[in-house]
Amino acid sequence: MNVIARIAQELAVAARQVEAAVKLLDEGATVPFIARYRKEATEGLDDTQLRNLEERLHYLRELNARREVILESIREQGKLTPELEQAILEAETKTVLEDLYLPYKPKRRTKAQIAREAGLEPLADSLLADPTLDPRAEAAKFIDEEKGVADADAALEGAKQILMERFAEDAELTGRLREKLWNEAIVISRVVPGKEQEGAKFRDYFEYDEPLSKIPSHRALALLRGRGEDVLRVDVQPGKEPDLAHQACEGLVAHRFEVQNLGRPADAWLAEAVRFAWRIKLFTRIELDLMQRLRDAAEEEAIRVFARNLKDLLLAAPAGAKATMGLDPGLRTGVKVAVVDATGKVLDTATIYPHQPKNQWDQSIAVLAALSAKHGVKLVSIGNGTASRETDQLAADLMKRHPELGLTKIVVSEAGASVYSASELAAKEFPDLDVSLRGAVSIARRLQDPLAELVKIEPKAIGVGQYQHDVNQGHLARSLDAVVEDCVNAVGVDVNTASVSLLRYVSGLSQTIAQNIVEARDANGAFNSRDDLLKVPRLGPKTFEQAAGFLRITNGANPLDASAVHPEAYPVVHKIIAATGKDVREIIGNAALLKSVNAENYVDERFGLPTVTDILKELEKPGRDPRPEFKTATFKEDVQEISDLKPGMWLEGVVTNVANFGAFVDIGVHQDGLVHVSQLADKFVKDPHEVVKAGQVVKVKVLEVDAPRKRISLSMKSDAQVTESRPADKKANDPRAKPRNNPAPVPRSSLADAFAKARSK
C-alpha cells in the first residue's frame, strides 16, 4: 500500500503535501513547528490536518508492518498464491488483513485439523463437489479405527468439521457478513438476575435494545461498563426478527459455497454444515468483532469529545498577572487560603473556619481582609467544590465590608486540584507546604493563567471527559498530550517565568531539557536572548530550531525575541528595517506602516509568501494571545442549592463539559444542569461544540428540577417551555427516560434526565 497516496486521498490534499509533512515528522519535527514555520513545505497544512496525518501514518505503517509479517508467514508455509498475495497487498484495514490470514495462522489443533490428519478431507471435498453422493456410503470408505474413525458417523462428523472451518475462514464471506450485521444487528441488554439493586445506576439498560450501528458513544460505553461490572448481559441479535436474520446469513454462506437444497442425498448434511458454521463459528466471531468495533468507535468519539473540551478549557481566558487569593472551600476542615503574587509566587497561606461547625464568620473576614491589604490582592479565586457557594457568599461579604480593597471574586473549576496537591510535582514545588494548602495555590494560579497551571495535572484528571477510565489509555494519553502541546505552542511560553511542566510541552523540548532550562535560569538569572538558550545543556541546534519560535523573552536584548517570529526569519525583518529606514522598535506594533509593506517584495528561495505574511502579522501584534477576553459568570446570591431552583428562572452559569448530546452548566448549586442539544439554540444544532465550549459563560433557563435525584434540565432557547417537575419515584419509572430504538427527540425533561444519568456514570 502506498501510504502517502492513501493519506492524501483521505485528507483530500496533494500527495506532495503529505510527502513533505511525513519527511519533516520523520526528521523529528513536531506538529506545532510544521504548522507554524513550515507552511511553504506543506503548502499550508494546518495543525488539525497534521494531527490526522500523524495518526493515520502511525496506523498505516503498523498495517504495512503486519502485512509483511503475514506474507512471510504464508510464504514459508508454501501456500502464498499470486491471488492471495494480491488480496493481502490490497487489504486496507487490519480487520481485513487478519481475515485473510486466518486460514494460515498457526493455531492449536482444531477438530478440523484432527479430521484432516485422519484423512477425511477427501470425503468433505467429494460431498461438497457432488451432493448426489450418498453421505453414509461415502463415509464408510473412510472408516479406519487406527486413525480414530470408528464408523461412518465419526467420518461424517470429521468431514463436517473440515467444511465448517473452511466456510468460517473465507475472508470475503466474513467481511460481507460482518458489514451486514453492522447495519442490521440489534444490541440487546438485560439485567443479570439479582443485580437490580447493586446495578441501579444502569437501570436504563435493564430492558434495552437499539440498532447496533445507531448506538451513540456514551450509551455504548455505559453498556460496556455495565457488562464489565457483571450487571448487564449484553448480546448481539442479527436482526429485528432473529430467526429470519439467522436464516438469511446461513443463506449467504450456502450461496458462497453453492450449497442448495434440491433434495439430493448430501444436501441435508451440507445444510447442517452451513448452519453449524454460521451459528458456532462465524456468528460467534463476528459478534465479538462487532462489539469491538462498537467499543472502538465509542472510544474514538469519547476521546475526540474529551480532547475538544480539554482544548477549550486550556485556552480559557486568563485573568492576568494580578495578585490573587485562592480559596479552597471546606466545611468541617475549614477553607484553605493561599495568596500568590502576579507571577504566581506564594506569598502567604492560612486556614479559616467560617462555616459549620465553628462558624467563625467575622474572624474569617478579618483574616481575608488583612491578607488582601497586606499583599495588594485584586482577585479572589474560589474553588467550585463542597461549600463553594457558602465561601462565595463569604467573599461577597468581604467585598461589601471592605470596598476599599477593590476585590473581584470568581468561582473556578477545581477539577484536578486535589490530584496536583498530592503529586510529586507539587511536593517538589512546595516541600514545606501542607498538601491541603497546595490546592488553594492551584486554584489561585488557574485563575491567573489556566494553561500554565493545568499543564501540571494529568490531562485525564482535569474532569472534562466521560468514561475516560474505560477507553484505551494509550490512545487517550496520546490524544490529550497532543492537545496540550498544541495549546501551549499556540499561546507561547515566557522562558523566564515558565515552569518545567509548561516548558516540557514546548515543541522540541523534553522533560530533561525543560528541567535544564529552569536550572540554568535559576543559576545564571533570566535569559537575555533566545541565543542564550543554546548554552543550556542538551539544547542543541535541532532542538533550538523546533522550540525557539514558541519561547518568548520579554524585555530582552532583541525585541523580536518577545514575538512569534522565528530566529531563522530575523533576516526578513532586517530587510524590512533596511527598506523602511526605521528601527525595529519603531516597526513593532506600527500597524499603519506594516500594512503598507508589500510582503511579496521579501519573498526569496527560503521564505515564501505565507511566512512573510505571518511575520508582518506578528510584528503588528507581537506575542498576541489567541485566548479570548476574560469574562466571569455571576451566580444569583439567593440560589445556592437545588432546592432554590424554580422552573422558569433565568440564570448565568459556566459550561463545564460538552458532550455529543448537550452541555453541562455550573449554575452554582453544587450540581451541574444539562442543556440538551435540542435546547442549545433557537436553530437546529447537530454538534453542541458549534454553539458552546468548556469555560464559556452562558445564560440558561431552568426547565425542570428533580431535587431528590439531583437532575436539572436547562435551556438556552429564547422560547423554552417550562415542564412542571414530577415526583422522583414517578419519573424513575417513566419509560420515556430510557434510551429508545429511535434516536429522534422525545420530551425534553425526560430526555435531559436520561442524559444526565449517562453523564453521572
VEXZALUM-897652 format. One line per field, with one value per residue (C-alpha): x, y, z. Coordinates in steps of 0.1 Angstrom, whole numbers, plus 5000, padded with zeros to 4 digits. Layout:
VEXZALUM-897652
xx <- [X ...]
yy <- [Y ...]
zz <- [Z ...]
This chain:
VEXZALUM-897652
xx <- [5000 5012 5009 5015 4988 4963 4967 4965 4932 4918 4928 4918 4952 4980 5004 5034 5019 5017 5052 5067 5049 5059 5096 5095 5079 5104 5132 5119 5098 5067 5032 5031 5065 5055 5021 5036 5070 5070 5039 5058 5069 5034 5016 4996 4985 4971 4976 4943 4952 4987 4974 4951 4980 5003 4976 4970 5007 5011 4982 4991 5028 5017 4993 5022 5045 5018 5012 5049 5048 5017 5031 5064 5045 5023 5053 5072 5042 5045 5008 5012 4994 4995 4958 4962 4993 4974 4945 4968 4986 4953 4938 4930 4923 4938 4905 4905 4942 4935 4905 4928 4955 4931 4932 4970 4975 4993 4968 4961 4949 4912 4887 4890 4928 4924 4900 4924 4951 4927 4924 4888 4894 4887 4853 4844 4856 4837 4803 4807 4815 4789 4758 4743 4766 4752 4770 4769 4780 4809 4818 4820 4850 4870 4864 4898 4899 4937 4932 4903 4875 4854 4823 4805 4791 4826 4838 4809 4814 4851 4842 4816 4842 4865 4838 4827 4862 4866 4833 4842 4877 4866 4877 4853 4823 4833 4836 4803 4785 4802 4790 4755 4753 4768 4739 4711 4720 4703 4721 4700 4708 4691 4699 4717 4691 4698 4718 4689 4698 4736 4735 4708 4728 4725 4687 4681 4697 4678 4653 4670 4675 4688 4703 4740 4751 4729 4742 4759 4792 4780 4754 4778 4804 4777 4766 4801 4808 4776 4787 4822 4807 4785 4753 4742 4740 4747 4741 4740 4709 4714 4682 4648 4635 4664 4652 4648 4681 4700 4684 4694 4730 4730 4718 4748 4771 4753 4753 4790 4798 4770 4751 4715 4685 4675 4666 4698 4713 4740 4720 4707 4741 4757 4729 4738 4775 4764 4741 4768 4795 4773 4759 4790 4819 4810 4784 4803 4834 4816 4797 4830 4842 4811 4813 4849 4840 4813 4838 4865 4840 4827 4862 4873 4843 4847 4884 4876 4850 4874 4902 4879 4867 4903 4914 4886 4895 4932 4926 4902 4908 4934 4925 4961 4991 4975 4979 4953 4939 4929 4901 4898 4863 4856 4832 4845 4881 4879 4886 4923 4937 4967 4979 5001 5017 5013 5038 5022 5047 5032 5032 5010 4987 4961 4931 4898 4867 4837 4812 4797 4806 4829 4810 4839 4825 4836 4871 4875 4866 4891 4919 4910 4909 4942 4958 4943 4955 4990 4996 4976 4952 4929 4913 4897 4896 4871 4871 4837 4837 4820 4810 4817 4786 4790 4826 4814 4790 4819 4839 4808 4805 4843 4839 4808 4825 4858 4851 4884 4902 4888 4884 4868 4856 4854 4844 4867 4867 4889 4889 4923 4934 4935 4954 4980 4982 4992 5016 5053 5055 5036 5058 5089 5074 5061 5081 5072 5036 5008 4990 4957 4971 4987 4952 4944 4976 4965 4930 4946 4970 4945 4925 4956 4966 4946 4970 5001 4985 4965 4996 5008 4979 4975 4951 4925 4923 4910 4875 4861 4856 4833 4843 4879 4889 4871 4888 4921 4946 4974 4953 4937 4971 4985 4954 4953 4991 4987 4960 4981 5011 4991 4976 5009 5026 4996 4999 5037 5058 5077 5110 5120 5088 5076 5076 5091 5056 5048 5082 5081 5051 5070 5079 5111 5116 5118 5113 5150 5157 5129 5144 5178 5164 5149 5181 5202 5177 5180 5218 5225 5195 5170 5178 5186 5181 5170 5206 5214 5192 5220 5241 5216 5229 5215 5197 5214 5207 5180 5161 5166 5151 5120 5115 5128 5098 5075 5097 5094 5119 5103 5125 5155 5183 5163 5126 5119 5126 5093 5074 5065 5089 5113 5150 5157 5134 5150 5169 5135 5128 5162 5153 5121 5140 5165 5138 5118 5147 5131 5144 5130 5112 5096 5083 5068 5032 5031 5001 4999 5035 5033 5001 5020 5047 5043 5050 5059 5089 5106 5099 5130 5141 5139 5109 5077 5047 5029 5059 5065 5027 5029 5059 5041 5010 5032 5051 5018 5007 5038 5032 4994 4974 4949 4928 4895 4889 4884 4848 4831 4797 4777 4757 4725 4730 4696 4702 4727 4711 4690 4660 4664 4658 4624 4613 4613 4643 4670 4705 4741 4764 4797 4798 4818 4816 4803 4791 4775 4741 4744 4763 4766 4765 4775 4748 4762 4741 4768 4752 4756 4725 4721 4712 4702 4714 4678 4678 4711 4698 4667 4680 4688 4721 4739 4771 4770 4806 4793 4774 4792 4826 4840 4846 4821 4797 4761 4726 4702 4666 4655 4631 4627 4642 4642 4659 4658 4677 4698 4686 4684 4671 4682 4676 4694 4664 4646 4611 4619 4588 4589 4580 4564 4585 4572 4578 4611 4595 4572 4599 4622 4597 4589 4597 4605 4636 4651 4672 4649 4654 4646 4671 4646 4639 4615 4600 4628 4625 4628 4655 4676 4671 4682 4713 4722 4722 4745 4770 4769 4781]
yy <- [5000 5035 5052 5087 5083 5068 5096 5123 5108 5107 5142 5155 5171 5167 5138 5162 5179 5147 5136 5169 5166 5129 5138 5166 5143 5116 5141 5148 5180 5185 5192 5228 5236 5222 5240 5274 5275 5251 5263 5265 5229 5215 5242 5253 5221 5232 5216 5196 5181 5174 5156 5135 5128 5118 5094 5078 5075 5056 5032 5026 5019 4994 4979 4976 4960 4935 4928 4919 4895 4878 4875 4860 4835 4823 4822 4800 4776 4774 4785 4820 4821 4852 4858 4856 4879 4905 4903 4908 4937 4954 4950 4984 4976 4954 4935 4925 4916 4893 4877 4868 4854 4833 4801 4802 4814 4789 4777 4748 4715 4720 4693 4701 4696 4663 4652 4662 4642 4612 4616 4629 4660 4640 4630 4666 4677 4650 4656 4694 4689 4663 4663 4634 4611 4592 4606 4574 4553 4576 4578 4541 4542 4562 4541 4535 4527 4532 4568 4572 4569 4542 4544 4563 4588 4597 4601 4624 4644 4649 4660 4684 4700 4705 4722 4744 4757 4762 4782 4802 4812 4826 4863 4876 4859 4870 4906 4906 4891 4915 4945 4931 4926 4960 4976 4952 4938 4948 4951 4935 4944 4927 4930 4900 4884 4895 4926 4950 4969 4966 4979 5005 5031 5010 5007 5024 4993 4966 4962 4978 4973 4995 4990 4984 5010 5037 5035 5067 5068 5075 5047 5022 5029 5027 4993 4980 4992 4975 4943 4947 4950 4919 4939 4936 4908 4923 4903 4909 4898 4895 4915 4925 4890 4868 4835 4851 4870 4838 4821 4850 4847 4810 4816 4838 4811 4785 4807 4814 4777 4767 4746 4742 4722 4703 4671 4654 4628 4651 4683 4680 4671 4701 4724 4712 4721 4755 4761 4750 4771 4801 4796 4781 4797 4828 4844 4839 4855 4883 4891 4897 4917 4939 4946 4955 4978 4994 4999 5013 5038 5048 5053 5073 5096 5099 5107 5133 5150 5149 5164 5192 5200 5200 5224 5248 5247 5251 5281 5297 5334 5342 5368 5381 5389 5402 5393 5366 5349 5313 5298 5260 5256 5232 5229 5210 5211 5248 5270 5268 5302 5310 5343 5344 5374 5385 5358 5330 5330 5320 5349 5337 5309 5305 5283 5299 5283 5305 5276 5248 5237 5266 5295 5319 5342 5376 5363 5348 5380 5398 5374 5377 5415 5416 5393 5413 5446 5433 5418 5440 5412 5421 5388 5361 5327 5303 5265 5251 5221 5214 5246 5267 5288 5294 5305 5326 5343 5349 5366 5387 5398 5406 5428 5445 5453 5463 5481 5499 5467 5467 5429 5408 5373 5344 5308 5284 5247 5229 5197 5181 5204 5175 5154 5181 5187 5151 5148 5145 5177 5197 5182 5194 5228 5233 5209 5229 5235 5213 5192 5208 5243 5234 5230 5267 5277 5258 5274 5309 5302 5286 5319 5339 5316 5284 5269 5274 5257 5229 5215 5204 5179 5147 5157 5130 5142 5176 5163 5173 5139 5109 5072 5083 5052 5029 5039 5029 5046 5048 5064 5087 5098 5105 5125 5146 5152 5164 5188 5202 5205 5224 5248 5256 5263 5283 5307 5307 5305 5331 5312 5333 5325 5292 5261 5228 5214 5241 5241 5203 5208 5233 5220 5200 5202 5171 5169 5168 5198 5217 5210 5221 5254 5261 5251 5274 5302 5297 5296 5324 5346 5354 5347 5379 5365 5334 5327 5322 5291 5273 5274 5251 5215 5192 5220 5218 5234 5209 5214 5252 5252 5234 5254 5289 5304 5293 5307 5343 5366 5399 5430 5412 5424 5418 5429 5402 5376 5385 5377 5345 5354 5325 5335 5319 5345 5375 5383 5390 5416 5431 5436 5453 5475 5485 5493 5514 5531 5525 5509 5476 5491 5517 5489 5466 5475 5501 5488 5516 5512 5474 5474 5495 5468 5446 5411 5398 5421 5400 5365 5345 5309 5302 5322 5321 5344 5325 5330 5367 5374 5357 5378 5410 5400 5391 5424 5442 5425 5408 5379 5381 5357 5336 5332 5352 5382 5373 5372 5358 5344 5359 5334 5346 5352 5337 5305 5282 5248 5227 5234 5271 5265 5271 5263 5294 5311 5326 5322 5328 5298 5283 5254 5227 5199 5194 5160 5150 5151 5185 5207 5207 5240 5250 5274 5275 5248 5221 5201 5208 5211 5197 5217 5190 5195 5203 5232 5248 5274 5286 5268 5232 5222 5190 5193 5211 5222 5245 5265 5262 5252 5244 5275 5297 5319 5313 5323 5294 5289 5263 5239 5212 5203 5169 5176 5140 5127 5158 5163 5198 5204 5237 5256 5283 5288 5321 5305 5274 5259 5250 5215 5210 5189 5155 5133 5114 5080 5085 5098 5069 5046 5069 5048 5080 5084 5052 5051 5044 5024 5056 5083 5111 5137 5128 5153 5175 5169 5131 5133 5157 5134 5103 5120 5135 5099 5090 5117 5106 5072]
zz <- [5000 4991 5025 5011 4984 5008 5034 5006 4994 5029 5037 5002 4997 4973 4977 4977 5008 5026 5015 5028 5061 5066 5058 5084 5110 5103 5108 5143 5136 5158 5145 5160 5144 5110 5111 5121 5105 5075 5056 5024 5026 5033 5013 5044 5061 5095 5129 5127 5093 5105 5136 5115 5091 5120 5134 5101 5093 5126 5118 5081 5090 5116 5090 5064 5090 5099 5062 5057 5087 5073 5038 5051 5073 5044 5021 5045 5045 5007 5004 4990 4957 4934 4941 4979 4978 4958 4982 5012 4994 4988 5023 5037 5073 5100 5102 5065 5068 5097 5079 5050 5073 5095 5074 5075 5110 5133 5158 5182 5168 5159 5153 5116 5118 5136 5109 5082 5099 5099 5061 5060 5038 5005 5020 5027 4992 4974 4992 4986 4950 4943 4965 4946 4965 4995 5026 5046 5017 5010 5047 5050 5027 5053 5084 5100 5137 5138 5127 5152 5127 5143 5120 5093 5118 5130 5094 5086 5118 5109 5073 5086 5109 5079 5059 5089 5093 5056 5054 5085 5073 5040 5042 5015 5031 5066 5055 5038 5068 5092 5073 5070 5108 5115 5095 5107 5141 5173 5207 5235 5271 5302 5338 5354 5377 5413 5403 5402 5434 5430 5395 5399 5381 5349 5352 5319 5303 5323 5294 5264 5227 5199 5164 5168 5143 5158 5194 5204 5222 5257 5256 5241 5269 5295 5282 5281 5316 5329 5312 5327 5361 5356 5360 5324 5299 5265 5233 5196 5178 5140 5132 5144 5136 5149 5133 5099 5102 5111 5081 5058 5070 5065 5030 5023 5035 5014 4983 4987 4985 4961 4987 4976 4989 4958 4976 4967 4991 5006 5006 5042 5055 5037 5050 5085 5079 5067 5097 5122 5105 5109 5144 5161 5143 5121 5143 5175 5160 5142 5173 5191 5162 5161 5199 5195 5166 5187 5215 5192 5176 5210 5225 5194 5198 5236 5232 5205 5227 5257 5236 5223 5258 5271 5244 5253 5290 5284 5261 5285 5291 5317 5344 5340 5362 5393 5430 5436 5467 5462 5484 5486 5502 5530 5560 5589 5577 5570 5540 5528 5518 5496 5483 5452 5435 5399 5388 5408 5437 5470 5495 5523 5535 5561 5572 5582 5596 5586 5582 5603 5629 5641 5623 5626 5600 5613 5622 5588 5570 5592 5581 5544 5546 5563 5538 5509 5522 5530 5496 5473 5463 5434 5425 5447 5431 5447 5440 5430 5453 5486 5504 5473 5474 5511 5505 5476 5500 5524 5496 5487 5524 5524 5494 5508 5541 5525 5492 5495 5487 5451 5450 5422 5430 5405 5410 5391 5384 5409 5389 5393 5421 5447 5422 5418 5455 5462 5433 5433 5413 5439 5467 5448 5442 5478 5500 5532 5523 5537 5510 5518 5511 5478 5464 5473 5454 5423 5425 5426 5398 5374 5375 5366 5338 5333 5308 5329 5359 5342 5324 5358 5361 5341 5314 5321 5357 5347 5345 5311 5297 5301 5307 5305 5325 5302 5269 5255 5279 5254 5227 5253 5266 5230 5220 5252 5252 5216 5226 5254 5231 5205 5231 5248 5215 5202 5232 5235 5267 5286 5291 5321 5342 5328 5350 5339 5335 5309 5291 5285 5261 5240 5206 5207 5244 5266 5303 5308 5286 5303 5336 5324 5312 5346 5364 5341 5347 5385 5384 5359 5361 5333 5297 5278 5243 5225 5216 5253 5252 5231 5263 5281 5284 5257 5239 5206 5172 5162 5195 5192 5157 5170 5202 5197 5179 5208 5236 5245 5261 5272 5278 5264 5241 5209 5208 5183 5209 5226 5194 5175 5147 5145 5148 5114 5099 5115 5082 5067 5094 5089 5052 5061 5086 5059 5034 5058 5074 5108 5140 5149 5179 5156 5134 5161 5167 5139 5121 5096 5085 5083 5063 5037 5033 5003 5015 4980 4980 5007 4993 4985 4980 5017 5029 5009 5009 5038 5061 5052 5057 5091 5101 5092 5112 5142 5140 5140 5172 5187 5211 5206 5228 5209 5240 5244 5267 5304 5315 5346 5355 5382 5403 5419 5456 5465 5445 5463 5465 5441 5464 5455 5418 5403 5367 5346 5363 5341 5355 5345 5345 5332 5308 5325 5299 5264 5251 5219 5235 5251 5276 5313 5331 5366 5379 5415 5432 5436 5407 5370 5349 5314 5283 5259 5223 5213 5238 5229 5204 5186 5155 5149 5164 5152 5171 5206 5201 5173 5200 5233 5247 5281 5302 5283 5303 5293 5303 5309 5318 5343 5327 5353 5387 5403 5436 5451 5421 5415 5380 5365 5330 5314 5281 5262 5238 5240 5239 5261 5276 5313 5323 5357 5379 5388 5418 5416 5420 5390 5368 5377 5361 5332 5301 5281 5303 5288 5256 5226 5195 5176 5185 5175 5202 5230 5256 5268 5305 5305 5278 5298 5328 5309 5296 5329 5342 5314 5324 5361 5351]
